Amino acid sequence: MLERIFTIDAYNEELEIFDNLDDECAQSICENNLEIPKEYINKISCKNDSFTIYLANSRSYYRDDWYVNLQRLEYVS
């Protein structure tokens, strides 16, 4: 299956990151702030000022609130 890929601007003030960005912090943001269910996250890749989320490609979540909202956020590309 293909993956859906989203890059998050980690230092957006809406996310409130207080420490350095690492995999654990990015995972927490995905689950708590962005409300992405853990079962749809294939991988998270951190960089200095952003992190990339690789989601499993599944039509089952295309209409879920968390997915629709993720596509609308200004700090997500």
N, C-alpha and C positions, 0 to 999 in steps of 0.2 A: 504494500500500500504506500501511496505517496504521503508526504508530510506537509502540513500547513506550517509556515514559518512566520513568526512575529518578532520584531526587534523592539525592545522597550528602552526608552531613555530613563536610565536608572536614577538620575539625579533630578527628576521632576519633583517639585515640591509636594505634589499630591501623594507621593509614595513614602515620604518621610524616612529615608535611609540615613541612619546616624553613624554607622561604621562603614568600613570598606565593603564593597560588594563582593560576595563570594557565592558559591553554589547554594549553600544553606540559606543565605539571605534571599537569593533569587527565588528559591523554592517556596519560601515563606510568603513572599510577595505574590507569587502565582496563586497560591492556595488561599491566602487571606485577603489581599487587596483586590486581586483580579478575579477571585472566586473560580479558578480553573480547577475542575476535578482532577485529582492525581492520576486517575486511570487514562486520561487523554494526553498527558505529558510524556513524550518519548525521551526528550533530552533538553537540558538547559545549558547554554554556553555563555559564560561571563567574559566581559571585556572591561576596559577601564571605566567607561562611562555608559555602558549599556549591557543588556543581556538579551540573548536570543532564545526563544521558546520554540521547540519543535513539537508540534502536535500530531498525533496520529490522524490520518485523513479518514474521517468517518462522517457520513451524512447524518448520523444520529444526533449530532450536537449543533448542526448549522442553524437551528432555530432556537436554541437554548439562550436564555438571557445573557449568561456570562460570555458566550461567543459573540453575540450581536454587540454587546457593550465593548468587548475587546477591540472590535473593528472600528468603533467610533471614537475611541480615546485619542486625544491629540498627541500624546507622547508615545504612541504605538505606531510602528510602520511595518 
